[in-house]
Amino acid sequence: MHLVETMAYAGEKPWHGLGNRLAPQQSIDTWKQQAGMDWQIEASEVRYISGNNHMGVINTFPEQKVLYRSDTKAPLAVVSKRFHVVQPGEILEFYRDLTACNGFELETAGVLREGRKFWALAKTGQSTTLKGRDRVDGYLLLATACDGTLATTAQFTSVRVVCNNTLSIALGNANGAIKVPHRSQFDPEAVKRQLGITVSSWDGFVARMKALVERPVDPDTVEGLLRRVLTYAAPDGKAVVVNEQALATVRSLYEGGGRGALMASSRGTAWGVVNSVTEFVDHHRRARSEDHRRDAAWFGQGAQIKQRAWDEVMKLVA
């Protein structure tokens, strides 16, 4: 079962092999069409029928509204009347001047869960190579949902090319994301101004990656770190349990099974440890489908595991 409803991509085939392939440098309007994002979210008041056998009176519920697709009329969500909708087209429009003037390049865009969630991912043009071979590229991800499951979120993300692992770039003390709740109007220019201050965070991120590459770790340190990161709450909600199965998988990725694990940048280093965790989250963690895994890796529990791993390896180079 695929969560991905429609999507388009430029460059390499994405993680699930779906989507319409585009030649590079396509217009935003072409992206909207090919990514299945050229429809609107419409709103209607909630109505219900009271009376026996539904033969009664039509009533309205003014506090709520139904959101539905303009193309198929399929329902998407019931939300508060104060909910501010962000349209699929607005997510792509955000990148119009960034691709025209700032050297950004759209790489994937699409719709998840019948239209409830949509995203676009663009290369920023920033890139670094660690130890001569291990390339990491900078990206900007913008995503939102109309069912209350995700604020409109802009975040810098890095992709390690050898294994296609993604890691959010923490900006200063923040967790790397600018979030606009649906209680507020989405103002793309204000978000870009906030991001503008942080584009320079790439240099700091590169410096941290290089520090991790230069930090050797012994097996006991790795074991202890992974035991702190790969945990889950026990059913009683009080105890924290180590996920032994995940631990075994991540350890085998770190010890040579992972893509790029034997590169000079990774072998026996803190950089290798964090990449074994990101590869596990992005490609191996148990999930109902590839798309559920990617959704979690970007926005959910998987993203939290990666953040914990990053925080832990940062302590090693502090």
N, C-alpha and C positions, 0 to 999 in steps of 0.2 A: 504494500500500500504506500503510495507516494504522497507526501504532504505537498510537494511542489506542484502547484497547479499549472503555471506557465513560467518560462524564464528564457532569457537570451544571454549569450556569452560571447566574448571576443577572446581569441587566444586558445589556450588548452581546454580540452573537454573537462567540465567540472566533475565534482566528486561522484555524482550519481549518473552521469552519462546522459542526462536529459537536457533539453533546451534547444533553442534555435541558434545556430552559429552565425555570428555577424563578422564581416570584414572589419578591420580596425577603423577608427575615426568616423564612425557613423553618427548621423545627427541624433539629437535627443528625441525628435519625433519618430525616427526609425526605431530607436530603442523602445519607446512607449508601445509601439505597435507589436514589435517582435517579442517583447517581454510580457505581452498580455496585460499592459498597464494603461491601456487607452480607454478606460471606462471611468465612471464617476461613482462615488458613494452617495446615494440619495437617502433622504430621511422622511419618515412619515410618522404621524402620531399613532400611539398604540390604541387599538379599539378592541372591544370584546362584546360578546352577546350574552345578555342575562335573560333568564327565563327558562321554562321547561322545554326540553328537546331542542334547545337552541333556536326557538321560534320567538324569542323575546325582543328586547330593546337593545339597540347598538349604543354602547357607552364608550367614553374615551377615558384614557388615563394620562392626563396632561403632563405629569412629572417625567414621563419616559418617552423615548422615541425608538422606532425600529429603523435600523440602517439596512439598506439593501443595494444590490448592484444595479446600475442603470442599464446594463446590457442584457442580463438574464432575469432580472427582477428577483434573484435568489436572496433570501434573508441572510444577513451577516451577524447581527447582534442587536440586543435591546440595551440601550444606554440611557443615562440621565439626560434630560433636555439641556443641561449645561455642558455636555460633552462636545469638545471641538474636534471636528473631523479633519484629518489630514488625507488628502486625496492621493491615489497612486501616482498620478502625474506630477504632483508636487515633489515627491521623493526624487524623481528624475530631473525635474526643473532645477532643483538645488544645485545640480552639477553643471548646468548650462554654461555659466560664466567660468566655472572652475576648469572645464574642459577647453573652452574657447581661449581663455587668457592665462590660466595658471599651470598649464601643462598636465592637468589631470587626465586620466584615460579610463573610461568606464570599462569594467571587465565582466561583471555579471549583474543582472537585475532580474527580479521576478516576484512572483506572488505565491504565498504559502496558504494552506488551509482554506481553499475555496475563495480567497480574497480577503481573509481576515487579517493577514499579515503580509507586508511587502517590504522589499529592501533593494538597495543598489550598492555596489561595491566598486570603488575606483582606485586605480594606482595613483599615488601622489607624485610619482617620478623620483622619489627618494629611494636609495638602495645602498647597501654596503656589502662587502665580502669579507668574511672572517677567515683568517689563515689561508687566504689565497683561493679558496674553493667554495666556501659555505656562504651562499648568497641569501640575503634577507631583504625583501622589498617592503616599502611602506604603502599602506592602503588607508582609505577613508570609507567606513561603512555607515550608511544611513538607513534606519529601519523604523517601522512603526506598525501598530496594530489598531484595528477599530473595535476590538472586542474587550478592551480593558486589560489585556495581558501584557502590553508593552507600551511604555511612554515613547514618544518620538525620540530616538537615540542616535546621536552622532558620535562615532568613536574612531580614533586612530587604531589601526590593527597592523601587525606585521605578519608577513607570510614567509616562512622559511622554504625556499624553492625546492630543495632536495626532497622534502617530504610533504610539502603543502600544509604544514602545521600553521595554525593561526594563533597569535598572541596579542592581546590588547595592549597598547602602549600606555602605561600609566603616565598621566600628566601631572607633574609636581606631586602633591600629596593626594590628588584625586584618583579615582580608579579608572581614569582614561576615557570616561564617557560624559557627554553633555546631554542631559535628559530634559525634555520639555513635556510635562504632564498634560493630559488632554483637558485638564481644567483651564489651561491657558491657550491662547492663540499661538500657533507655530509661526515664528518670525524667522525665515531663513537667513536674512541679513544679520540679525542679532546673533544667531548661532555661528555664522561664518566669522563674525568679529571675535567671538569667544574662541573659535578654533584658530583664528589667525594668530592669536597670542601663543598658541600651542604648537604651531607647525614647527617651531624651533625646538620642540621637545624631542624631535627625531635625533638631534645630535647627542642629547643626554642619553637617549635610549641606546644609541650606538656605543657610547662610552661604557654603559652598563653591560651590554652584551660582550664587549671586548674584555671587561673585567672578569666576567663569568668564564670566558674562554681561557683566561690566564690562571684561573683558580682550580688547582687540582683538588680532588676529593678522594678520601679513602672509603673502602666499602662500608665501614661502620657508620660514617657520616651520612652516606647515601641511604642506608637502611633506616637510620633514625629520622632523617628528613622525610622519607616516603611514608613512614609510619605516622608522622604528624599530618601529612597532607591527605592521604588516601583513607579517609574515615567517613563514617555515616552515623547518624543518631540511632541509638537502639530504640526498639518499639516503645519502651517506657518513656522515651523522650529525654531521659536524664543522662544515661551513659553514652560515651562516644566509643564506637567499635571500629577497629582497623579492618578495612576491606582486604582480607588476605588474598583473595583471588585477583583483585586489581593490583595488589602489591607484587604478586608473582609475575603478572603480565608486564608491568612497568619495569621491573627489575630485568626481565629478559630482553626488553626493548633497549634498555640502557646498556646491557652487557654485550650488545652487538646485533640483536635482532631488529632494532629499529632502523628506519631509513636514515642514512647519514650518521649512524651511531659510531661508526669506526673512523669517521673523518678526524683529522688532527684537532679540529676545533671542539669536538665532542668527547673524544675518548678519554675517560677518566677525569672529566672536568664538570664544573657546576653547570656550564652551558649544556652539556650532554644530559645532565639530570633533568633540567627544566624541559628539554625537548622530548625526553622519554615520557614525561607526564602529558605534554601537549599532544604528542602523537597518539597516546592512549585515548585521551578525551576525544580527539577529532576523528580517529579512525577505528578504534578497537572497543571502546566502552559499550557495554551492552545497552541496546536500545531497540525499540519496536521496529524501527526502520532507519535507513541511512539518513533520512531527512529529519527524523526526530533527534538523531544524534547531533546533526549539524545545528539544529535549532537550539539544543541544550548547550552545545559548544560555544555558540555565539552569545546566547542570551540567558541561559538557564544554569542548572547545576554544574554542567561541564565548565562553564566560564568561571564559576566560583572555585572549582578545583584548580584550574590554571592560575587564578589569582593567588590562591594559597601557596602554590608551588613557587610562583615568582617572588612572593613576600619572603618565603623561607630561603631561597637561594640568594636573595639580596642581603640577608643577614650574614651570609658567608663572606661577602665582599665589602661589608660595611667598615 
